[in-house]
Amino acid sequence: MQRALVLDACQRSALATTRSLGRQGVAVYTADDAPESLAGASRYSRQYLRYPDPKAAAPAFISSIKDILQQHDISLVMPMTELTSELLLNSDNLPDSVVIPFAGISTVNQLADKCELMKLAGRLNIPHPGSQFIQPDQNITDILESTDYPAVLKPARSWNSHGAIWSRAAVRIAADRQAALALLQQDAVFSQHPFMLQQYIPGHGAGIFALYNRGAPVAFFAHRRIREKPPQGGVSVLSESIETDRQMLAYTRKLLDSVNWHGVAMVEFKIADDKTPYLMEVNTRFWGSLQLAIDAGVDFPWLLYQIATGQTVEPVQDYRTGIRLRWLLGDLDSLYLTLRDKRYSPPHKLQAVWRFIRPSLQTRHEINRWGDMAPAWYELKQYIRDLVS
């Protein structure tokens, strides 16, 4: 079987991918810029390799990946983060034989660029927040005066380059005009790169996870977040597989069909108080809770591997709902944040403790799994090290 290189091996999605492919007999090599990694600790990682930090040395990162591929006779690369995906898809320094099983960079940019995505949503009549598209040198005094607050200041791209250096751009929420002005002055990303001044949509987040094969849908999946870190909303630490919402699925298909999508995508929505799903963004890569989809019967990494190696893949018709996945140490962080937050009452905190310690036979653990416990020990060691430092 064709060998695979899984990048960003410190990510939970990398561990899920490594386990998925390794169980199928694929020789999986893992890599990241750290001395050790989560996926690299797995029994399914044939060898862990290091590359330079892509944020600080993008050309050296590309050169290192090229060397790794040549030295280990690997032609399939699976990046897990937006940054490594973009660097590889933009590179013309990799051999033609190398396969990155995603859409081309121009197609990816239509969805990963948040400004372009909102414009596309408008053309497709997909509900989305009202957005003003701002250029770095644009005078927006009048726009700020006429904006309803709170408002969202959202950079077009999650990552921006300054020569060989890349930096992450954060989304900001402004309570009023003065707060918006302060944010614009404090954060250089708004003076150097395009961004949106966007309508704030109250509600809860939801998403559809998808896999396409050159414009044809192969699989869809959905889950609900039961607990998050931080508790008010963030990374899922306890989630459950659910049926796909019919309306969100229709919008997802409309969007991905329109760009002839290829590869995986996570299409994120915000469900408003009136139940309208507003399109927020698209992650054109694997996602953190990937293991839940695999446990429920949608093995996205293996399906993508088969597509990338020219095998015939039949569309996935259904999957098991009610499957729960828990990221234990993430859940512990969520509990800690709940207990220290003065906004929560003592009864609420007591309930949080009970929910944390209450046993559940329906819940599977994401990291600590019998038969491959080394990643759990690695994560625990890193967790303790971070606490001490």
C-alpha positions as CSV (number, residue, x, y, z in Angstrom):
1,M,0.0,0.0,0.0
2,Q,1.1,3.6,-0.7
3,R,2.8,5.2,2.3
4,A,1.3,8.3,3.9
5,L,2.9,11.3,5.7
6,V,0.6,12.9,8.3
7,L,1.7,16.4,9.2
8,D,0.9,18.5,12.3
9,A,1.2,15.4,14.5
10,C,0.5,17.3,17.7
11,Q,-3.1,17.7,16.6
12,R,-5.9,15.4,17.7
13,S,-7.0,15.0,14.1
14,A,-3.5,13.7,13.2
15,L,-3.8,11.0,15.8
16,A,-7.3,10.0,14.5
17,T,-5.9,9.9,11.0
18,T,-2.8,7.9,12.0
19,R,-4.9,5.3,13.8
20,S,-7.4,5.1,11.0
21,L,-4.9,4.5,8.2
22,G,-2.6,2.4,10.4
23,R,-5.4,0.0,11.2
24,Q,-5.9,-0.5,7.5
25,G,-2.3,-1.5,7.0
26,V,-1.0,1.8,5.6
27,A,2.5,2.7,6.5
28,V,2.0,6.0,8.3
29,Y,4.8,8.4,9.0
30,T,4.0,11.4,11.3
31,A,5.8,14.7,11.5
32,D,5.6,18.0,13.3
33,D,8.0,20.8,14.5
34,A,8.1,19.5,18.2
35,P,10.5,17.1,19.7
36,E,7.6,14.7,20.4
37,S,4.0,14.6,19.3
38,L,0.6,13.0,20.0
39,A,0.3,11.1,16.8
40,G,4.0,10.3,16.8
41,A,3.5,8.4,20.0
42,S,0.9,6.1,18.4
43,R,1.7,2.4,17.7
44,Y,0.4,3.1,14.2
45,S,3.1,5.7,13.5
46,R,6.0,3.9,11.7
47,Q,8.4,6.8,12.4
48,Y,8.1,10.3,13.8
49,L,10.0,13.0,11.9
50,R,10.6,16.7,12.5
51,Y,10.5,19.7,10.3
52,P,11.2,23.4,10.9
53,D,8.4,25.6,12.3
54,P,6.2,26.5,9.3
55,K,5.2,29.7,11.1
56,A,8.7,31.0,11.4
57,A,10.5,29.4,8.4
58,A,8.0,28.5,5.6
59,P,10.7,27.9,2.9
60,A,12.7,25.6,5.2
61,F,9.5,23.8,6.1
62,I,8.7,23.1,2.4
63,S,12.3,22.0,1.8
64,S,12.2,19.6,4.8
65,I,8.9,18.0,3.6
66,K,10.5,17.5,0.2
67,D,13.5,15.7,1.8
68,I,11.2,13.6,4.0
69,L,9.2,12.4,1.0
70,Q,12.2,11.5,-1.0
71,Q,14.1,9.8,1.8
72,H,11.1,7.6,2.8
73,D,9.6,7.1,-0.6
74,I,6.3,8.8,0.3
75,S,4.0,10.4,-2.3
76,L,0.8,11.1,-0.2
77,V,0.8,13.9,2.3
78,M,-2.1,14.7,4.6
79,P,-1.7,18.1,6.4
80,M,-4.0,18.8,9.3
81,T,-3.9,22.5,9.7
82,E,-4.8,25.4,7.5
83,L,-1.3,26.8,7.5
84,T,0.5,23.7,6.4
85,S,-2.2,23.0,3.9
86,E,-1.8,26.4,2.4
87,L,2.0,26.3,2.3
88,L,2.0,22.9,0.5
89,L,-0.8,23.8,-1.9
90,N,0.9,27.0,-2.8
91,S,4.3,25.4,-3.3
92,D,5.9,24.7,-6.7
93,N,8.9,23.0,-5.0
94,L,7.4,19.6,-4.5
95,P,7.7,16.7,-7.0
96,D,4.8,16.3,-9.4
97,S,4.2,12.8,-8.1
98,V,3.3,14.1,-4.6
99,V,-0.5,13.9,-3.9
100,I,-2.1,16.3,-1.5
101,P,-5.7,15.0,-1.5
102,F,-7.4,18.4,-1.3
103,A,-8.9,20.9,-3.8
104,G,-6.5,23.2,-5.7
105,I,-5.4,26.4,-4.0
106,S,-7.7,28.6,-6.1
107,T,-10.7,26.6,-5.1
108,V,-9.6,26.4,-1.4
109,N,-9.3,30.2,-1.4
110,Q,-12.9,30.6,-2.4
111,L,-13.9,29.0,0.9
112,A,-11.0,29.7,3.2
113,D,-11.0,33.4,2.5
114,K,-13.9,34.5,4.7
115,C,-14.6,37.6,2.6
116,E,-14.8,35.6,-0.6
117,L,-16.9,33.0,1.2
118,M,-19.5,35.6,2.2
119,K,-19.7,37.0,-1.3
120,L,-20.2,33.4,-2.6
121,A,-22.9,32.8,0.0
122,G,-24.7,36.0,-1.2
123,R,-24.6,34.8,-4.9
124,L,-26.0,31.4,-3.8
125,N,-28.7,32.8,-1.5
126,I,-27.3,31.0,1.5
127,P,-28.1,32.9,4.8
128,H,-25.0,34.7,6.1
129,P,-24.2,37.6,8.4
130,G,-24.4,41.1,6.9
131,S,-20.8,42.0,6.0
132,Q,-18.9,45.1,5.0
133,F,-15.7,44.2,3.1
134,I,-12.8,46.5,4.2
135,Q,-9.4,47.0,2.6
136,P,-6.4,47.9,4.8
137,D,-6.0,51.5,3.6
138,Q,-9.8,52.2,3.5
139,N,-11.3,55.0,5.6
140,I,-14.2,53.4,7.5
141,T,-15.3,56.3,9.7
142,D,-18.7,56.5,8.1
143,I,-19.1,52.7,8.2
144,L,-18.4,52.5,11.9
145,E,-20.9,55.3,12.5
146,S,-23.7,53.4,10.7
147,T,-22.8,49.9,12.1
148,D,-25.1,48.1,14.6
149,Y,-23.3,46.9,17.6
150,P,-22.0,44.5,18.9
151,A,-20.2,43.9,15.7
152,V,-17.6,41.4,14.6
153,L,-14.2,42.3,13.1
154,K,-13.1,39.3,11.1
155,P,-9.9,39.0,9.1
156,A,-10.3,37.5,5.6
157,R,-7.7,34.9,6.3
158,S,-6.8,33.0,9.5
159,W,-3.1,33.2,8.7
160,N,-1.2,36.0,7.1
161,S,2.4,36.1,5.9
162,H,5.1,38.7,6.4
163,G,7.9,37.4,4.2
164,A,8.7,33.9,5.5
165,I,6.9,34.6,8.8
166,W,3.3,33.7,9.3
167,S,1.0,34.9,12.1
168,R,-2.5,34.0,13.1
169,A,-5.2,36.6,12.9
170,A,-7.9,36.6,15.6
171,V,-11.6,37.4,15.3
172,R,-12.6,40.3,17.5
173,I,-16.0,41.5,18.8
174,A,-16.6,45.2,19.4
175,A,-19.3,46.2,21.8
176,D,-19.5,49.7,20.4
177,R,-17.9,52.2,18.0
178,Q,-15.2,53.2,20.5
179,A,-14.3,49.5,21.1
180,A,-14.1,49.0,17.3
181,L,-11.8,51.9,16.9
182,A,-9.5,50.7,19.7
183,L,-9.3,47.2,18.2
184,L,-8.5,48.6,14.8
185,Q,-5.6,50.6,16.3
186,Q,-4.3,47.8,18.5
187,D,-4.3,44.9,16.1
188,A,-2.0,45.4,13.1
189,V,-3.8,42.8,11.1
190,F,-6.6,45.2,10.4
191,S,-4.3,47.8,9.0
192,Q,-2.3,45.4,6.8
193,H,-4.8,42.9,5.5
194,P,-8.5,42.8,4.2
195,F,-11.2,42.1,6.8
196,M,-14.9,42.2,7.4
197,L,-17.0,44.3,9.7
198,Q,-19.7,41.7,10.2
199,Q,-23.2,41.5,11.8
200,Y,-23.1,39.7,15.2
201,I,-25.4,36.7,15.2
202,P,-26.4,35.4,18.7
203,G,-27.0,31.7,18.9
204,H,-25.2,28.4,19.0
205,G,-22.7,26.9,16.6
206,A,-23.4,23.8,14.4
207,G,-21.7,22.2,11.5
208,I,-21.7,19.7,8.7
209,F,-18.6,17.6,7.9
210,A,-18.2,16.6,4.3
211,L,-16.1,14.6,1.9
212,Y,-16.2,15.1,-1.8
213,N,-14.5,13.3,-4.7
214,R,-13.9,15.8,-7.5
215,G,-17.2,17.4,-7.2
216,A,-19.2,14.4,-6.1
217,P,-20.4,14.0,-2.5
218,V,-19.1,10.9,-0.7
219,A,-20.0,11.4,2.9
220,F,-21.7,13.8,5.4
221,F,-21.6,13.8,9.2
222,A,-22.9,15.9,12.0
223,H,-22.5,16.1,15.8
224,R,-23.7,18.2,18.7
225,R,-21.4,19.7,21.3
226,I,-22.3,18.7,24.8
227,R,-19.4,20.4,26.6
228,E,-16.8,22.8,25.3
229,K,-13.5,24.5,26.3
230,P,-14.0,27.2,27.3
231,P,-17.5,26.4,28.6
232,Q,-19.1,29.4,27.0
233,G,-18.1,28.1,23.5
234,G,-15.0,26.8,21.9
235,V,-13.4,23.4,21.3
236,S,-15.6,20.4,21.7
237,V,-14.6,18.2,24.7
238,L,-17.7,16.0,24.8
239,S,-19.7,15.5,21.6
240,E,-22.3,13.2,20.2
241,S,-23.1,12.0,16.7
242,I,-26.5,13.2,15.4
243,E,-28.4,13.1,12.1
244,T,-27.5,15.9,9.7
245,D,-29.9,18.8,9.7
246,R,-31.8,18.9,6.4
247,Q,-31.5,22.6,5.9
248,M,-27.8,22.9,6.8
249,L,-27.1,19.8,4.6
250,A,-28.8,21.5,1.7
251,Y,-26.8,24.7,2.1
252,T,-23.6,22.7,2.5
253,R,-24.2,20.8,-0.7
254,K,-25.2,23.9,-2.5
255,L,-21.9,25.6,-1.4
256,L,-19.5,22.7,-2.1
257,D,-21.2,21.7,-5.3
258,S,-20.8,25.3,-6.6
259,V,-17.0,25.1,-6.4
260,N,-16.7,21.5,-7.5
261,W,-15.2,20.6,-4.2
262,H,-12.6,17.9,-3.6
263,G,-11.5,16.5,-0.2
264,V,-12.8,17.2,3.3
265,A,-14.5,20.3,4.7
266,M,-16.2,21.4,7.8
267,V,-19.0,23.9,7.1
268,E,-19.8,26.0,10.2
269,F,-23.1,27.7,10.9
270,K,-24.5,29.8,13.7
271,I,-28.1,28.9,14.5
272,A,-30.0,32.1,15.3
273,D,-32.9,32.4,17.8
274,D,-35.4,32.0,14.9
275,K,-33.6,28.7,13.9
276,T,-32.1,30.2,10.8
277,P,-28.7,28.6,10.0
278,Y,-26.2,31.4,9.1
279,L,-23.1,30.3,7.2
280,M,-20.0,31.5,9.2
281,E,-16.9,29.8,7.7
282,V,-15.5,26.7,6.1
283,N,-12.5,24.8,7.4
284,T,-10.9,23.2,4.4
285,R,-9.1,20.5,6.4
286,F,-9.7,17.8,9.0
287,W,-11.3,18.9,12.3
288,G,-10.5,18.3,16.0
289,S,-13.3,15.8,16.8
290,L,-12.6,13.7,13.7
291,Q,-12.4,10.5,15.8
292,L,-16.1,10.7,16.6
293,A,-17.1,10.4,12.9
294,I,-14.8,7.4,12.6
295,D,-16.3,5.8,15.7
296,A,-19.8,6.4,14.3
297,G,-19.0,4.7,11.0
298,V,-17.7,7.5,8.7
299,D,-14.0,6.9,8.4
300,F,-13.1,10.1,6.7
301,P,-9.3,9.5,6.6
302,W,-9.5,6.0,5.1
303,L,-12.1,7.2,2.6
304,L,-9.9,10.1,1.6
305,Y,-6.9,7.8,1.3
306,Q,-8.8,5.5,-1.0
307,I,-9.8,8.4,-3.2
308,A,-6.2,9.8,-3.3
309,T,-4.8,6.4,-4.4
310,G,-7.4,5.9,-7.2
311,Q,-9.6,3.3,-5.5
312,T,-13.4,3.2,-6.0
313,V,-15.3,4.6,-3.1
314,E,-19.0,4.2,-2.6
315,P,-21.0,7.1,-1.0
316,V,-21.7,6.6,2.7
317,Q,-25.4,6.3,3.2
318,D,-25.7,6.4,7.0
319,Y,-23.9,6.2,10.3
320,R,-24.6,5.5,14.0
321,T,-26.1,8.3,16.0
322,G,-25.9,8.6,19.8
323,I,-22.1,7.8,19.8
324,R,-20.3,10.0,22.3
325,L,-16.7,11.1,22.3
326,R,-14.8,12.6,25.2
327,W,-11.5,14.4,25.2
328,L,-10.6,13.7,28.8
329,L,-8.0,16.3,29.5
330,G,-9.9,18.9,27.5
331,D,-12.9,18.1,29.6
332,L,-10.8,18.5,32.8
333,D,-9.8,22.0,31.6
334,S,-13.4,22.9,30.9
335,L,-14.4,21.8,34.4
336,Y,-11.6,23.9,35.9
337,L,-12.7,27.0,34.0
338,T,-16.3,26.4,35.1
339,L,-15.2,26.1,38.8
340,R,-13.2,29.3,38.8
341,D,-15.7,31.4,36.9
342,K,-17.6,33.7,39.3
343,R,-20.6,33.9,36.9
344,Y,-21.6,30.3,37.7
345,S,-23.6,29.6,40.8
346,P,-22.5,26.9,43.4
347,P,-25.3,24.5,42.3
348,H,-24.2,24.9,38.7
349,K,-20.6,24.1,39.6
350,L,-21.7,21.1,41.7
351,Q,-23.6,19.8,38.7
352,A,-20.5,20.3,36.5
353,V,-18.5,18.2,38.9
354,W,-21.1,15.4,38.9
355,R,-21.3,15.4,35.1
356,F,-17.6,15.2,34.9
357,I,-17.2,12.2,37.2
358,R,-20.4,10.4,36.3
359,P,-19.6,7.1,34.5
360,S,-21.1,6.5,31.1
361,L,-20.8,3.3,29.1
362,Q,-22.0,5.2,26.0
363,T,-18.9,7.5,25.9
364,R,-15.7,6.6,24.1
365,H,-12.4,8.3,25.0
366,E,-10.7,10.1,22.2
367,I,-7.0,9.8,23.2
368,N,-6.7,7.1,25.8
369,R,-7.6,3.8,24.0
370,W,-6.8,0.3,24.9
371,G,-4.3,-1.1,22.4
372,D,-2.8,2.3,21.8
373,M,-2.3,4.0,25.1
374,A,1.1,5.7,24.4
375,P,-0.6,8.9,23.1
376,A,-2.5,9.2,26.3
377,W,0.6,8.9,28.4
378,Y,2.3,11.5,26.1
379,E,-0.6,13.9,26.5
380,L,-0.7,13.5,30.3
381,K,3.1,14.1,30.5
382,Q,2.7,17.3,28.4
383,Y,-0.3,18.4,30.5
384,I,1.6,18.0,33.8
385,R,4.6,19.8,32.2
386,D,2.5,22.7,31.2
387,L,0.9,22.9,34.6
388,V,4.3,23.0,36.3
389,S,5.7,25.6,33.9
